[in-house]
Amino acid sequence: MGNVERCDKTLPLNQMIFHVRRDARLRERWLTDFEALAREFGLSRAEIDAVQAKDPRRLMDLGVHQYYVPQILRLFFGAAQNSNASAALECYKRAFPRETAEAMALQQRVEGR
């Protein structure tokens, strides 16, 4: 699932996340006025749509750094409920169904089920 080699360092969304994750005012705007904030950072419609869809695969396909994808999901869902049933993990499961099935099968084999 990693995409370090496909990361687009010039992608406006990468720049936006770098700043948003470090600035409480920007994080608040992320939640209350995302469209305007996205325009200020110069995001494309594809970037905006991928963020709003909370779709890790689309984000990575656009060139978002793999480190920033979970950061984006945390902006929506927080980090307090990290578990195997978290909303953020559900986004990954939907985006990567084959990989999820393989991981679940491996877990069952390891646990001897």
N, C-alpha and C positions, 0 to 999 in steps of 0.2 A: 504494500500500500504506500510505501514511502515515495517521495517525489523530489528529493533534494536536487537531483540532477535536472529536473524539469522546472524548478522554481524560477519564476520570472522576477528578477530583482527590480525591474522597472515597473511592475504592476502596481497601480495606485492602491489597490486593496492591501498589499503588503505594507506599504507606507502608512496607510490609515491605521491598520491594526497595531503597528509599532507604536504609534502615538496614542491611540485610544486606550490601550491596555495600561498606559502609564499616567493617564490624566483623568481624574474623577469627573471633571466637567464634560469631557468628551464622551466618557462612558454613559453619563446621564443623557446626553444628546443622542447617543446610539439608540437608547431605549425610547426616547420621546420624539425624536425628529431625524430618523435615520436617513430619509431621502435627501434632506437638505445637507446633512453632514457628508453624505456620499457625493453629492454634487461639488461641495467645497474641496474634496480630495480628488475629484476628477474621475470617479469610478464610471466604468461603462455600464450599460444596461445589463449586460451578461453578468458582471460582477454583482450588481445590486440584486438581480434575480437569484443568483446562487446563494448569496447571504440570506436573503429573505426566505428561501426554501430550506435553509439550514442543511444543505446538501454537501457533505464532505467530498464526494467524488467530483462533483462539478467544480467545487472550489479548487481542488488539486489539479483538475484538468485545465483550469484557467491559469495555473502557475502560482497559486497561493502556497507559501512555504508550509511544509507539513507541521511545523511547530505552531503556526498561527491558526490552523484549522481548529484544534481544540480550544484555543483562546477565543475564537469567534463563537463557538458553541457555549463556552462559559459565560460570555457576555449575555447570552439569552437565558441560560438555565442555571447559572451560578455554579459553584464547585462544591457546595455543602452536601449534595446528595449523590456523590460519586459512588456508584454501585453497579452491579450487573444488570440492574433494572433502571438505570438513570435515563433521563430524556436524551442526554447527549449520546450515550451509547446506542440508544435506539436509532438515532440519526445515522450512525455508522453502520448499524445492522441493515438498515434499508438501503444505504448507498453501496454496500458491499455484501450482498446476500450469499454469493458463492464462498467468499472468504470466511464469512460468519459460519456457514454450514460446515466448512472444513475445520474450523477452530473448535466448534462444538463437538464434532465427531472425534477429534483428537483428544479433547478433554474427557470424553466418555471412555475412550480407550485407556488413557492414562489412569483414570479413576477405577478402571476395571469393571465397568458396567456392561 
